[in-house]
């Protein structure tokens, strides 16, 4: 139960908001060069096979029923064959171009959330991209390889067929529905991948450590608490120095550095809620003043909370050109 609870804590919040969702329909030969830099991209073929090729890494073949998760911001390719030369470049902002820089918007858009070089092509791939680190814990992203993949018998989910149908609809509330469905596919894939005995996931090593696991749980469950290394040690029954030393050995950073990063991951998501205010988010995270919260946010994220929210307003898509 401890491992399952850890995954729940990491994925329940933050979550997708306005995630990029697309049905990609292709006819070989094709090679999509993905430079968009999305922190996490979920890839699920409905028909045909696709090769996911991370830069400098092992390529992964995925077909109907399989799923892959690509972790940015490093580039990767989606191709009919690892040797196929680039035919389309997906730039930051999800703008699609030819290798020469010509917009491919008009010729590759085929209706609602459907894009590709042939609307009747033999390859249909669902793409769900978390376009901002506010949508997924940085801590989780750091635990994953550039690409992970699962065969159908390793996760066996019925969600993909439903997601395919819903992506083609243009109805009220559709974006919110797709956000939650992409979350479910991602959670299902990560849960299955992390349960494989051959995956020595650093995340699980941290959770299984009797000292570090308890400290992480306390901070994640109550980020607004005025935690110090000393107060965490008291809860765990360990001295301040022993906890600090063990935490750094296992996690690679100090407990308070982790706590600040976790708070800011939550804050980056919460500040994007429709009625959120800087003061309200500061209070939820235990900061004494909005100024103290804003200072911490800018130090970690490189911009103010409101600048972050403005940046998150709307994203382009491959069909936008």
Buried (B, 14 or more C-beta within 10 A) or exposed (E): EEBEBBBEBBBEEBBBBBBBBBBBBBBBEBBBBBBBBBBBBBBBBBEBBBBBBBEEEEBBBBBBBBBBBBBBEBBBBBBBBEEBEEBBBBBEEBBBBEEEEEEBBEEBBBEEBBBBBBBEBEBBBBBBBBBBBBBBBBBBBEBBBBBBBBBBEBBEBEBBBEBBEBBEEEEEEBBEBBBEBBBBBBBBBBBBBBBEEEEEBBBBBBBEBEBBBBBBBBBBEEBEBEBEBEEBBEEBEBEBEEBBEBBBEBBEEEBBBBBBBBBBBBBBBBBBEEEBEBBBBBBBBBBEEBEEBBEBBBEBBEEBBEEBBEEBEEBBBBBBB
